[in-house]
């Protein structure tokens, strides 16, 4: 079933002067759908003010009366009943979902899955300003925030004092907490902390309650849909976790982490205040030790400790983590696949299937992977070369054309061209091909050398290669270009002629 266009949301974003491209990027709505809604709105003379009191379904019916077929695919649960039942001892969302599912089966209705059921209840609690009993159910929610208090490290090189921020996360049921020191509060750091948090807990929760930080939330209006940052929304989708920002200026909606932040200030920051740290890793180690003591310490007003309640009760309710952790991705657009079947990223090269030579591709880069996309289709995936590596190649042999497949250029044709210029040029090209593991890796470097003949004569390139071979093991384009542009080949030729004359005399 096709996903319905969020007409009301598009109108709301249009009213805030957000561009069509930004709407498309942040909400994953197609450009065609946005243009269509704008067109119909203009034809009907409708703005967001006209529909702000209507539901998304009602607005959709106004814009697409012919497409509107049914109010809902699933039988909607009675969340008021669910909320009341959760107050009773031993009752949890899993039990209520099973009862709801059984009722739907008996009535011949289509029931929603457990995840959607839980997310619907979370929305019901938030929308109706109810006291959320879910926050006291194991494994259901995690509250996250930055600590107002900060720590510091000292640079070994400059003795500069560097500010360190603390990411704090708490599971309200057990009060089990996670703390991570960070050098900044940027979006990528925020997301990496979330990934590490779930790894620390060995599972994920049904939802995350966060503050209205710009790194996570673009807009949280009193009315209308909450607009999440695209990467934060992707993170939630990866872990099947609903991101639920706390109401603006409503700290009670994430009271556990607000309280934990103050306790962390005493339990960790105050205890480590006298010690000096000279690296982030050193500080992280000290914080992790104090965090363990904090979680292991007995409660003052209840039995056990955070660690005990977490291990004995809450941990079993957490969702299993996906096989691959979420990774923050950087997109790089418009790279061309070179004749050697590789694209260049920073100082390294990665192969793509030979049939895409000359085509424009996009790169999705994470900490561990580099993926190549052509028109939204992934065509190659590589382990990302380390940041310290330079001029390295990542080549998959299946990307290279085999001996039975014709390519515009091959090594024999390139070598034939080189030797037609001269023996020194041919020797240089031979050395280039001998320096690579797969012959296709040498295409671009070899052709770059030979294409110098477009600007300089064959004779000059031959002399430049002769000179370069006396000084450099594998002369490349940059070496030869430097020789030719500074006329070193001419000076070398003149000196060579002088020596011959002296020998004759």
N, C-alpha and C positions, 0 to 999 in steps of 0.2 A: 504494500500500500504506500502510495507516494506521500511524503511528508507535506503537511499543509503549510502554506506560506503564513508567516506571522505578520499579518497585515497591520494590526494595532501597534506592534513593536516597531515596524518600519515607519509608520506615521509619527510615532513618538520620537524616534531618532531623527527623522527629517525635521521635526519642530525644533530640535536642539542644534540645528545647523551642522550636524555630522555629515560628512560627504558620503556619496554612494559607495565609493571604494572602501571607506572605513567601515561602513555598515557591513559590506560584503566580507571584509577581513575579520572583524571582531565577532560577528554573529553567524558566520558560515551560511549566509543566504546568497543565492546566485544573483549575479548582476541582472539577469533577465527578469527575475521575480521582482527585484527592487524597481526596475524601470516600469514594469507592468503595474505595480501598485501606485507609483507616482502618476502614471497616465490615467488610471481609473479615478484616482483621487481628484485630479484636476478636472476630469470630465464631470464628476459628480459634485465638485465644489466642496469636498470634505477635507477637513484638517483634523489634527489630533484632538483639538478642543471639542470637536463635535462628537468624538467617540470615546473620550477618556473614561466615561462612566460605564461604558459597555464592556462586556467580556471579549476575549480574543475570538471566541466562537461566533459571537453576535456580529462582530466587525467583519469576520471572514464571510459570513452569510450575506452581508450587505454588498460586499465586493464581488463575490462569486456565488450568486444564488443557484446557478445551474450545477455547480460542482459540489455543493453541500449535500451530502447524502445521509449522514447520520451524526447524531450528537457525540457518540463515542464508540470506539471499537470494543472497549472493555466495560464490564459491569463495574460502576464506581462503588468502592467500599464506603460504608458508613463510618467516616473517621471520627465523628462525635462519639459513637459507640466504642470505637477502638480506644479513644482517649480515656474514656471512663473505665474500660476493662483493664487498662494498663496499671491502674492504681491498685489492683488486687494482687495479693501475694502469689507469686509463681507464674503470673501471666506475662508473656512477652510477645513481641511482634511476630515471631516465627509461628507461635501457636495460633494467634489471631488470623494470620495469613492463611494457614492451613484450613481453619474453620471457614474463612471467606471462600477459599477455593472449592471446598466441599459443597458449600451452598450454591455456588455458580454451576458446578457440575450437575447438581440435582435439578436446577432450574433451566439447564441447557444454555446458560450464559457463558460468555468467554471471560475467563479470569486473567488478571494481570500477574506478571511475575513478582517474585519476592522483592527484588530491588526496586521496581516501580511502585510497589505497595508501600515500602518504607519511605521512599522519596515523597510520595503523596501525603503520607502522615506528617513528615517534616514540614511540608508546605502548609498543611492544615494548621499545625501548631503556630507557625510563624504568622500566617495571615490572620489568625483569630486571636493573637496576643494571649495565648493560653500559657499556663505554667507547664513547662515541658517536662513531663515525666520520662520522656525518652532520654533526657540527660542523665538520668539515674539508672538507665538500663545498660548492662555491660556490652561493650563493643559497638555501641551505636553512634557515638559522636566523639570527635577529637577537636579540642579548642586550641587555636594557634595565635601567636602574636609575637611582636618584638618587645623585649624588656625595655622599660624606660631607663633603667640603670645600665651603665656601660662598663667595660673593663679596658685594659690597654696592654700593649706589648712595646718593647723597646727595639728599635732597629739596630742590628749589629753593625751596620755600615755607617750610619749617620748619627746614632744615639737619639734619633727622633722618637717621640712618644706617639704611637699610632693607636687611634681609637678602635676598640673592638665591640661589636654589637652582639647581643644574645638573642637567638631564636628560641622561643619557649613553646612547648606543646604539652597538653595535659589531657588524659582520659578521665572525664569527670566521675565515672563510677568508682574507679579504684584510686583516682588522684595520681596514678603513675605518670611520671613526667619525663620529657626529653628536652635537653638543652644543648645548643650548638653555638660556639663562638664564630663570628663572621667578620670579615674586614669591611663589608658594605651591606646595605639593605636593598640591593638592586633585585630586579625581577628574577634573573637566573639564579642568584644566591638563594632567594626565597623558595624557589621551586626545588633546588637541590636539597635544601634543608627538609622539605616535605618528603622527598624520596628517602633521605637518611632516617627521618622520623619513623616512617612505616617499616623500614628495615630493622630499626631498633625495637619496635613493637612486635616484629615478626608477623604483621598482618595489617589490614586496613579497616577503617570504620565505615559505617553506612554514610556518614556525612562529616564534613569539616565545617566548623564555625570559625570565621576569621573576622578581623577588623576590616574596615572599609579602606584598606591601603591601596594606593594607586598601582602597586605592583600586582594586585590581584583583582581589584574591582574598578571598572571604568565609571559606572554610574549606579547609584542605589537610591532611586527616587522614592518619595512617599507612596506614589501610585505608579503602577506599571512594572514591567519586568526589570529585574536586576541585570545589569550588563557586566559580565565577567571579562577579564582580560583573556585573550584568545589562548595563550599558553597555559594559563591557570585552568581554563575550561578543558583543554586537552589533557592536562594532568588528571583532573577529576574523571574524565572519560576513561583514561587508561586504567585507573584503579576502581572504576565503577563506584565512585564516591561523589555524593552530591555536595557541591560547594555552597554553603549557606552563610553569606555575610551577616554579621550581627546588625541590628537596626542602628541607624545613625544616633550617636550619643546614648546608646543603650548597653552599657557594660554588663548588665545582669544577664544578657543573652549569652555571654561567655564568661560567667562569673568564676569558673574554676581556674582558667588560665590567668584571669586578673588577680585572683588570690594567690596563685602559685608564683606569679611574677614577684610579688612582695616577699614571699617566703624564700624564693631563689636568691633575692638580694642579700638575705641574711645567711642562708645556708651555704651559698657558693661565693658570691662576690665579697662579702665581708670577711669570710674565712681566708680568702686568698689575697686580701688587700695589701698585705705586707710583702708578699713574694713578688719578685721581678721575673718577667718572662721575655725571652728574646726571639721567639718565633710563635706563629699561630699554632703549629703542631704541639709545641710544648704547653701552651695554654689549654689546648683542647684536651690533652692528656690529663692535666690537673683538674679541669672542669668535669671530665667523665668520672674521675675518682670521687669527687665531691657529690656528683649527681647520684652515684650509687649509694653513698652514705645517706643522702637525702631520701631516696626511695626506700631504703632499708630501715630507716628510723621508725620506731613505733608511733602510731597515731596517738594524739593526746585525748581525743574524745570518742574513739572507737577501737575495737580490738584489731590486732594485727598491724601490718605496715602496708605501704603502697605496693611494694614488691610482692608481698604475700597475697594480697587481694587480687592483684593482677595475674599472678601465676596460677592461683587456685580457682579463680572464677572468670575474670574478664578475658584472658588470653584465648580461651576456647571459643569465644563468641566473635573474635576478629575474623575478617574474611581472609582467605588465602591470597597471598600476593601473586601477581602475574609472573610468568616465567622470566620475562625480561623487564627490568626496572625502567621507569620512564626516564627519558633523557631529553634535556633541553636542546632544541634544534635551532640551527641558524640556516636560513635559506639564502642561497646565492643564485641569481638568475642570469641567463643569457650567456653561458659559456659555450664555446664552439669546440666540437670534437675534432682534434687535429688529424692530419693524414696518418700519423703514427697510432691512431686509435686511442689517444689519451686526451684528457682534459687537464689543465693546470689549475691547481688550487694552492695559493700561496707559493711556496718554493718547491712543491712536490707534484707528481703526476699520477693520475689514476686512469685505468683503462675503461673503455666503453666498447660495446659490440661494434665491429667494423662497419656494419651497414649504416651506422649513424655518423660516419665521417662527414664533416662539413655542416652537420645539423646543430642547431642551438639547443642546449639542454640546461636544466636547473639542478642545483646541488642542495641536498639536505645534509647538513653537517652537525654531528653530535660529538660528545667527548670521545666516543669509541668508534663511530661509524661515519663513512662518507657514502651517501647514496646518490645515484645519478638518475634523474627523471627526464623523460621525453614526453611532452604533452600529458602530464599527470600520470604517466606509467613509469614505474621503476624499472630501469633497464640494467642497472649494475649496483652492486653493494660491496664496499671495501672496508676492511679494518683501517681506521684512520691512522696514518703514520704519526709518530710522536712529534710533539711541537718543536723539539730540538733538532729533528732531522731536516736536512736541506738537500734538495736536488735528488731525492729518492724516487723510486718508481714502484707503484703497486699495479701489477699486471696479471690479469687472469687469462690464461692461454686460450680459453674458449672464445675470448673476444677477438682474437687475431684471425685473419683470413687464412685458410689452409692452402696448400699448393695447387689445389684444383679450382680455386676461386680467383677470378680476375680482379685485380685492383688497378687503379689508374697508375699507381707507382709501385714498384717493387725494388728490392735491393739490387738486382742485376741491372735494371734499367738505370738506377741512380749511379751505380758504379761505372756503367758504360759512358754516361754523360761526363762523369768526373775525369775519366782517363782520356776522353776526347779533348779536354782542356789541357791536360798535361799529366806527367807521371807523379809530380808532387801533389797535385790536387787529388789524383786517384789514391795515392798513399794516405793522404789525410782522411778521405772518406772511408777507406778500409779500416783505419784505426778507430774511427767513430763507430762503425758496425761491430768491430771486435770488442769494444768497451761495454756493450750492452748484452743483457741476457737473452732477450728476444729481439730478432732483427727489426721488427716494427718499431721498437723503441728508438731506433736510430734514424727513422725516416725524417722526422722534423728537423733534427740537428743537421743531417746531411744536406737536405734541401735548402736549409737556411744559408749554408755555406755556398752552395752552387748558385743560389739566386743573387749573390753579390755581383754576378756578371750582368745583371740588369743595370747596375750603376757603374761598374768598373769593367774594363776589358778582360777577356780571357787571359791575356798575357800577364796583366797585373795581378790577377788572382793566383796564377801559377807561381809567380815570383813571391807573392805574399805567403803562399803555402810552403814554398821552399825555405823562406826565412823562418817561419813559425815552427817548422819541423825540427829546426836546429836548437830550439829553445823550449818547446812545449811537447809533452808526450802525445796529447790528443788535442790539436788546435781546433777550436770551434768558432762559431760566427763572431762572438764578441772579440776574440783575439785577432782574427783576420780583419774585422771591420776597423779596429784600432790601428792596425798596421797600414791599411789602405787610406784611411781618412787623414793620417798624419804623414803620408808619403814616405813611410819608412821603407816600403818596397823599392821606391825609386832610388833612395839613398843606398840601399843594399845593392841594387843593380849597378849603380855608378861605381861603388867601391869594388865590386866584383870585376868590372871592366878594367879599372885601374890596376888591379892585381894581375890581370892577364897581360896587360901592356908591360908591366914591370918584368914579368916572367919572360916575355919575348925579348926584352932588351938585355 
